[in-house]
Amino acid sequence: MELAALPTTTPEERKRLLSFVICGGGPTGVEFAAELRDMMAEDVLKYVSYLHEGKGADKSTQNS
């Protein structure tokens, strides 16, 4: 997250640095995804709000 906050980081690089992949849709994967989202929304973005561009950063997918 520190690299993403640098003014020299391009938007494409920032998006790559702030992307997460969670493998597994069981209870542990779902719990981890929820905790990660909470951490980003409640802790990280309040201190580095300029990283969030308001473009729907939360993109969850479901594989059935």
C-alpha positions, 0 to 999 in steps of 0.5 A: 500500500505504501508503493501505491500511495507514492505520487509517481505511481501510475493508476495502472500500477496502483490498481495492480498493487491494490488488487487481491486474489483470494482462492477458496470459497469455503468458510475460511476464504469467505471470512478472510475476504470479509475481514480484508474488505473491512480492514480496507474500508474501516482502517486503510481508506480513512488514512489513505483516502486518496487511493480510493477513486470512488469507482467501486473498488470492491469487485467480488466474484462468485464461481458456481 
